[in-house]
């Protein structure tokens, strides 16, 4: 028999306040019935009346952005392989069920206390499959946005998610965002400077994209020079993910069959993956303080004349 409202409310014991957004407040809580830790998102008057609506989710301890930015952690090749393997497995499931995520980035890849990675934030997710279906190109956070989206493509597929996976993999290897543009044009410039400028020969239909503009021909830098510690199998995966032609870009299923995942070392088991020494909030507060110091230092330089 379904629990009534009061019984459901008593089922959970609030443990900690996690954060507040425009539409909800989030708490860490304990489910007394199952003795598990959960996250409760209490909607803030979402429907304009006094009903209290709370959503209960799995509690995820951290996210991949925190792991990447925590410089006290050492990310081994086996660790990186584990994170990307779980990301691709989740993405393969989505794509097999005809859903695009459209906003993959490190802080949308959540990790629980057992090291299990889960894809999150489906606010931009969309079903796909119809060849004539038109979508908005204003999706995916800029640093992880594929070239076809930056050129205004309205018809696209799984390639937009796969490009983002390539950017996330690169960020795990470098410990900084790989392609961090300040605008869409600057983003394209950074992509082409790093990977070379595509042509109609390498990317048929490129010049027909809605927002296409001609760019200077950059030769690009070989991936083995950018990721000098990467083996041939990892470089092969990166090359597939960073293929300009979205029709030829590696899919999640193809990526999972690549030798990178069958070669040694194997992926680190979840419970053995590194755990951060600070929370996401502490990390972002530290970044804010660092940014303020940079701005203050820049202003002081400007005042010297």
Secondary structure, 3 states (H helix, E strand, C coil): CCCCHHHHHHHEEEEEEEEECCCEEEEEEEECCCCEEEEEEEECCCCCCCCCCEEEEECCCEEHHHHHHCCCCCCCHHHHHHHHHHHHHHHHHHHHCCEECCCCCHHHEEECCCCCEEECCCCCCEECCCCCCCCCCCCCCHHHCCHHHHCCCCCCCCHHHHHHHHHHHHHHHHCCCCCCCCCHHHHHHHHHHHHCCCCCCCCCCHHHCCCCCCCCCCCCCCHHHHCCCCCHHHHHHHHHHCCCCCCCCCCHHHHHCCHHHHCCCCCCCHHHCCCCCCCHHHHHHHHHHHHHHHHHHHHHHHHCC
